[in-house]
Each structure stands twice: as structure tokens, then as C-alpha cells.
Amino acid sequence: MKPADRTLDCDVAVIGAGIAGASAAAFIAPHARVLILEAESQPGYHTTGRSAAFLAESYGAPLVRPLTKASKHFYLSPPPGFADVPLSHRRGALYIFDEAGRAKAEADAAEFARDIPGVRLMDAAETLALVPVLRREKIAGGVLDPECRDLDVAAIHQGFLRQAKAGGAGLVTNARVERLTQEAGHWRIRLADGRTIRAGRVVNAAGAWVDEVARAAGLAPLGFRPLRRTIIIFAPQTVAVDPAWPVVIEIHEDFYFKPETGRVLASPADETPSPPCDAQPEDIDVAIAVDRLERWTRMDVPRILNKWAGLRTFSPDRVPVVGEDPRAPGFCWCAGQGGYGIQTAWAMGRLTAAVVLGAELLPALIEAGVRAENYAPDRFLQAG
């Protein structure tokens, strides 16, 4: 039998092997036959593999924060065998502001402090003492979130893939989905190379391509927007890089930077609309990053040592989407994580698994404030 003539059977087909698909598959696999379909030759080639992830409960829209809060315990104490290295390290986050940003900073500090221990509003002197490379004439103060942690993206992603495999999931690479059709209570998935998958349920975890997958299933898209974000690495020569610095984020998220193995990782926090693609950094965004760094800090940027870009995909309301599509029974979304996919992965995976398997939400999710209805796709569909 030719490979193109074979039909692979499974209970659940997860489309996408980035962090969304990997975490969902990890929690579904012990209870169902799972196949993960990855369009590229390896998992995590696009956004997951390009993430500069950190975990901050203060980072993201209000409905993102419960997902982060629920996931935090997992990154602090993963189950035995999940990874050979710690998944997180304490970093801290410092939201800096000038006089124009003071009102927002005060409001954010009060909001963050309700849920995050140790959050405090700092004056200019305290802020400059913590990160001395900031420009004295620019800084009015900072909001410190001491609970922010760096995340080991590769260890987390590979850990979920291993967990999925241990649960019995299979991984099919070079599996670009061309068409999905419903037939007699199951989904038939046609791949671009002619292979066919038959699945009882489908999880659309295709990152920037989630609306393309919906179209392939005959569904109108929900309106996800892939937005390009640029990262640069440089080594300043006029100042020393302190590995103890927190991640420094401008209060309106105009840029951020953090120490990275003796160098500095920085981003202009750009959100440039893009079609789903292999994103590449644009010179203008690199220049904007350098300009903002030089306006807010005393660091020089003698040359760019490395640069890359990834796509952060948002739903229309910038809240992740998890749930069965009411237009197509058995078609489930796990999408729109934006820039928060790594820090929310445990909760997103658990929530997706509960939806797919028809199970109750774990108490840890409920206690963190996660409510399934807040993430369901129904909110984007017109009644009737």
C-alpha cells in the first residue's frame, strides 16, 4: 500500500505540535488514541521555538492571568521525569514609567497587588538602584513584580511531547492539512501529500494557521490575527550586564529587555499584522528596538549579535479560545494564546483536554479563576 493510500485512525487528531498542541495532547493521550499532526519537519519550528518566555501573572489581559496563575505551580514543581532541568528560575519583572505613565503605573500596581504577593510601586531612586543602566532623567518609577520567572521553553515543550508520547500519542510530521470533512460521525483529514487521517474529534492548535485550518473544514474563520514580534540580542560595551536584573518592561509595553547569558535580549514589543508565515525580522523593527533602548537606558548597541521574529496570534478580543465549535461537532479550538502560550500551557492543555473528553475542570483551574465559558468560541459567532 502506498503511503498516500493509507488511512490512519485515531480518537483525537491534534493539529499542530507547538506548545498548544503538545500540552493538549499530553493530557488527552492517557484517555484516548491521539495523533499529533505537524505541518513542519519538526515540532515547535514557528512561534514556540522562537519565544523569549517568562512567567508573569502581571503580564497579559485579565482573562489570561487565571491561566498563568493556574500553570505556575506546574512550572515550580513539575512531575518526576517531565524534564531533566528546572523549568523556571526567579527573574522578577519591573514595569518602568516616566511621568506620563504614572497614572497607569499606579492603577496597574494596585490591580496586580490584589493577586500577586510582593508587588509594589517604587520611586525613581529605588528603580534606578535595581537597574542602574536606566536613564535617570527619564525614569519616574517602577512597578515590581518579584514573582516573575524565566521559563525554559525547550524543556517545557519537549516535556509535554514526551508526556504525550508516554500516554500513547503518535506524532506525524510533514503533515500539512489540506481538507477536513465530516463523515458518519467522524472527521476525515486529508493531508497535502495525500495521506488521510480518520478521527473522532479534532483539536485545532495550529498557531498562526488556526483560521486556515477552520477554512479547510468549511468553517468561516473566527478572525485570529497573527502579529509579528521581533527579538534582538546584543552585548553592550559601555556598561556591564548584571545577570540579576529583572525583565524590564515599559509600562505601555513599548519595549522590554532582560539579561541573557552575559548579553541582553530585547524587543520593541512590535505587533505588526502578518499572514501566517515563517516570520523574519524587519530592519525597521530592529532599529526601533535600538532607539527605544537608547532613549530609556545608558546601554549602547554596538552590533546585533542575533535577531529573529515570531508570530503571536490573538483572537479578536485578545483572549485565548478553547472549546468545541457549535457549528461543527467534534471540532475543538485551542488557539489565540498570543504571547502567553508558554506561561499558560499547563492550564490551556488541561482546559482543552477537559473540553475534548467531556470531563470536569480540575480544582486547580477553578481555584485560579479559570471558567470554561470565558474561553469558548461561541462569543465570536452570531446567534442563529
RAMORA-V614246 format. One record per backbone hydrogen bond with DSSP energy under -1.0 kcal/mol. NH is the residue of the N-H (numbers start at 1). CO is the residue of the C=O. If there is no record, write none. Layout:
nh;co
NH;CO
NH;CO
This chain:
nh;co
5;2
8;196
10;198
11;33
12;33
13;201
14;35
15;203
16;37
22;18
23;19
24;20
25;21
26;22
27;23
28;24
29;25
31;28
35;12
36;170
37;14
38;172
50;47
51;48
55;149
59;56
64;61
65;61
68;64
69;65
70;66
71;67
72;68
75;71
76;72
77;73
82;79
89;150
91;148
92;148
93;145
94;247
95;143
96;249
97;141
101;98
102;99
105;101
106;102
107;103
108;104
109;105
110;106
111;107
112;108
113;109
115;112
116;112
119;116
120;144
122;142
127;123
128;124
129;125
130;126
131;127
134;131
135;296
138;135
139;135
140;97
141;97
142;122
143;95
144;120
145;93
148;145
149;55
150;89
151;53
152;87
153;151
156;152
157;153
158;154
159;155
160;156
161;157
162;158
163;159
164;160
165;161
166;162
167;163
168;165
169;164
170;34
172;36
174;40
175;38
178;190
179;190
180;216
181;188
183;186
186;183
187;199
188;181
189;197
190;179
191;195
192;176
194;191
196;6
197;189
198;8
199;187
201;11
202;330
203;13
204;332
205;15
205;203
209;206
210;207
213;209
214;210
215;211
216;212
217;213
218;215
219;214
225;314
227;312
228;272
229;310
231;308
232;266
233;306
234;264
245;242
247;92
248;257
249;94
250;255
251;96
253;250
256;267
257;248
258;265
260;263
263;260
264;234
265;258
266;232
267;256
272;228
274;226
279;277
286;282
287;283
288;284
289;285
290;286
291;287
292;288
293;289
294;290
295;291
296;292
297;293
298;133
305;233
306;233
308;231
310;229
312;227
314;225
318;315
321;335
322;375
323;333
325;331
328;325
331;328
332;202
333;323
334;204
335;321
338;313
340;337
344;340
345;342
348;344
349;345
350;346
351;347
352;348
353;349
354;350
355;351
356;352
357;353
359;354
366;362
367;363
368;364
369;366
370;365
374;371
375;372
379;376
380;377
381;378
